[in-house]
Amino acid sequence: MDHEKRKQLHIFFFPFMIQGHIIPVLDMAKLFASRGVKTSFVTTPANAALFSKSVESMKSEGHNSDILIINFPVKEAGLPDGFESFDSAETREMSRKSFLATSFLAQPLDQLLEEHRPSCIVADMLFPWATGVASKHGIPRLVFHGTCCFSVCATECVRVYEPHRTLSSDDDVFVIPGLPGEIRLKRKQLPVFMRLGSEFCKFYGEIKKSELESFGVLVNSFYELEQVYVDYYRDGLGRKAWHIGPLALCHNDIESKANRGKEASIDKNKCLEWLNSKKPISVVYVCFGSLANFESSQLLEIARALEDSKQYFIWVVKRERSGEDTEDWLPEGYEIRNEGKGLIIRGWSPQLMILEHEAVGAFVTHCGWNSTLEAITVGVPMVTWPVAAEQFYNEKLVTEVLRIGVPVGAQKWARRVGDSIKKEAIEKAVTRTMTGQEGDEMRNRARKFGETAKRAVKEGGSSYTDLSAFIEELKQISNLR
Ligand SMILES: O=c1ccn([C@@H]2O[C@H](COP(=O)(O)OP(=O)(O)O[C@H]3O[C@H](CO)[C@@H](O)[C@H](O)[C@H]3O)[C@@H](O)[C@H]2O)c(=O)[nH]1
């Protein structure tokens, strides 16, 4: 084992337990494996079962990859048995407990590091204690935020300068101090914990401290996309970062794209057949990631907007809604009336496969970073509908910096979306993105970014080179050269 370790780098990948973090981290593991690194994916039993096929497929490609399981500390955290995924937190209290509970994972992680002695650990930003655990074993800890550099910088500038503190109302607008580009936001678009201050603010401070003490940050983005902000992050804020994305580009074939993440709720061939029957740039794809919750009244507005728009559509509605007895979010006879025009996926869609299809002309998205980057990579412009987390920042990047999206008009950060956006606004934003000169211009810009993204991950490209530089540095400090 010692001999093997000296020859091969070994990296632990330890994501926060939600789809939006697990999926890109598994892609990252696949990317490192393709460069000859031994990879171990660390997670809890239910998540291991959900994602074991990704690790199995890495193994079948001849990579040295495995899953290491640690138990989620439900008892210590006062959470119900079987709780393992943060998206299943039903109440704010559960959500609070589950965030704070992660510190109980330090001890089992410590044991795994003792047992396996990897070269380094890539741990989620939401595990600030991981830096200390790694340092105890003399190994570097890398941070993974899940989002882009623009939003990491914006969050940091708001945290440090607190521009919202001097405003008198939630509707007041402020410019993010220090951040290049005069980015304006309303106070109510900031996360609740930032606006009101809470236990999570303190936790966020710990996150930032541990990031500063860590070896650096691995980012799922590419230099050319947000050059000004990458430079600001590295030179202005003085952080060490490697931009190695888009990570989703590690999936080359349709099978691998369709199988990424959870099992899709639609047969991939049926989905492809449906898309193949449509002309290029005629379909709007609507999906709000894995966490966003919409009230029935808001879903009804979406349903009506899609029905009245002149576009074909694929609309993904999370299973929690669709599994309810009454489908009160869908107008009577909707699917029969819209047969052939619209495809509703109840549950999980094969998003990568759908987005890259030539029939897809626009993406209505909540601006989760994975979804945003996936759209950019395949040159699809967006209708931006941020809901929570850092999504209001991502929207600014898409609509104002990159100019490849139209805002639907979301005004307020919320865990659950009421009927705030009316049918007319949705329809208008979709039409602007799908048609006319404005739509064409956004599409052309998006396609250029997509081409640059693909070049970035090829040999000699910016992400490829950053990844090589990181691996070399890691080899040096691990005495593997
Ligand atoms: O039906 C679905 C729904 C989602 N996805 C995939 O799931 C991922 C979802 O990630 P993302 O778009 O980032 O959304 P969230 O699940 O909401 O992600 C959380 O994590 C992200 C990364 O940190 C943050 O940017 C978001 O704000 C946060 O909500 C993407 O890869 C999608 O392709 C599917 O394949 N099918």
PDBQT file of the ligand as one rigid body, heavy atoms in Angstrom, charges set to zero:
ROOT
HETATM    1  O1  LIG A 501     -34.465  17.112 -13.118  1.00  0.00    +0.000 OA
HETATM    2  C1  LIG A 501     -33.286  17.417 -12.943  1.00  0.00    +0.000 A 
HETATM    3  C2  LIG A 501     -32.887  18.439 -12.076  1.00  0.00    +0.000 A 
HETATM    4  C3  LIG A 501     -31.554  18.718 -11.946  1.00  0.00    +0.000 A 
HETATM    5  N1  LIG A 501     -30.642  17.999 -12.640  1.00  0.00    +0.000 N 
HETATM    6  C4  LIG A 501     -29.206  18.278 -12.448  1.00  0.00    +0.000 C 
HETATM    7  O2  LIG A 501     -29.001  18.587 -11.080  1.00  0.00    +0.000 OA
HETATM    8  C5  LIG A 501     -28.074  19.631 -10.933  1.00  0.00    +0.000 C 
HETATM    9  C6  LIG A 501     -28.752  20.742 -10.167  1.00  0.00    +0.000 C 
HETATM   10  O3  LIG A 501     -27.820  21.689  -9.759  1.00  0.00    +0.000 OA
HETATM   11  P1  LIG A 501     -28.085  23.257  -9.791  1.00  0.00    +0.000 P 
HETATM   12  O4  LIG A 501     -28.594  23.662 -11.090  1.00  0.00    +0.000 OA
HETATM   13  O5  LIG A 501     -26.832  23.934  -9.376  1.00  0.00    +0.000 OA
HETATM   14  O6  LIG A 501     -29.262  23.500  -8.776  1.00  0.00    +0.000 OA
HETATM   15  P2  LIG A 501     -29.501  23.104  -7.223  1.00  0.00    +0.000 P 
HETATM   16  O7  LIG A 501     -29.815  21.695  -7.141  1.00  0.00    +0.000 OA
HETATM   17  O8  LIG A 501     -30.507  24.060  -6.731  1.00  0.00    +0.000 OA
HETATM   18  O9  LIG A 501     -28.067  23.441  -6.569  1.00  0.00    +0.000 OA
HETATM   19  C7  LIG A 501     -27.631  23.944  -5.333  1.00  0.00    +0.000 C 
HETATM   20  O10 LIG A 501     -26.210  23.908  -5.449  1.00  0.00    +0.000 OA
HETATM   21  C8  LIG A 501     -25.650  24.745  -6.472  1.00  0.00    +0.000 C 
HETATM   22  C9  LIG A 501     -24.147  24.546  -6.497  1.00  0.00    +0.000 C 
HETATM   23  O11 LIG A 501     -23.590  25.029  -5.320  1.00  0.00    +0.000 OA
HETATM   24  C10 LIG A 501     -26.016  26.202  -6.250  1.00  0.00    +0.000 C 
HETATM   25  O12 LIG A 501     -25.546  27.007  -7.309  1.00  0.00    +0.000 OA
HETATM   26  C11 LIG A 501     -27.534  26.332  -6.116  1.00  0.00    +0.000 C 
HETATM   27  O13 LIG A 501     -27.875  27.681  -5.846  1.00  0.00    +0.000 OA
HETATM   28  C12 LIG A 501     -28.043  25.394  -5.022  1.00  0.00    +0.000 C 
HETATM   29  O14 LIG A 501     -29.444  25.492  -4.882  1.00  0.00    +0.000 OA
HETATM   30  C13 LIG A 501     -27.650  20.042 -12.337  1.00  0.00    +0.000 C 
HETATM   31  O15 LIG A 501     -26.438  19.416 -12.637  1.00  0.00    +0.000 OA
HETATM   32  C14 LIG A 501     -28.743  19.478 -13.229  1.00  0.00    +0.000 C 
HETATM   33  O16 LIG A 501     -28.280  19.098 -14.501  1.00  0.00    +0.000 OA
HETATM   34  C15 LIG A 501     -31.004  17.005 -13.504  1.00  0.00    +0.000 A 
HETATM   35  O17 LIG A 501     -30.164  16.362 -14.144  1.00  0.00    +0.000 OA
HETATM   36  N2  LIG A 501     -32.330  16.745 -13.630  1.00  0.00    +0.000 N 
ENDROOT
TORSDOF 0
